[in-house]
Amino acid sequence: MNYCPCCSDLLLKHIRNSQNYWFCRSCWQEMPVIKINLSVSLAEAILVKIPRQTPRLVA
């Protein structure tokens, strides 16, 4: 199920001119179809942002 990002109500799937979109009955607004790339996990996305540091040896 898909929920409205504004009010968290259920979205209805509609098709117009061979394109899909979502409609919220509470907000009375069209919501675009958002495609999420699920091939990258959250942990991998965070690790890419963290700079790598080499550990320093204490003498």
Protein Blocks (a to p, Z undefined) as FASTA:
>chain_A
ZZdfklopacddddeehiacdddfklopacddddddfkbcfklmmmmmpccddddddZZ
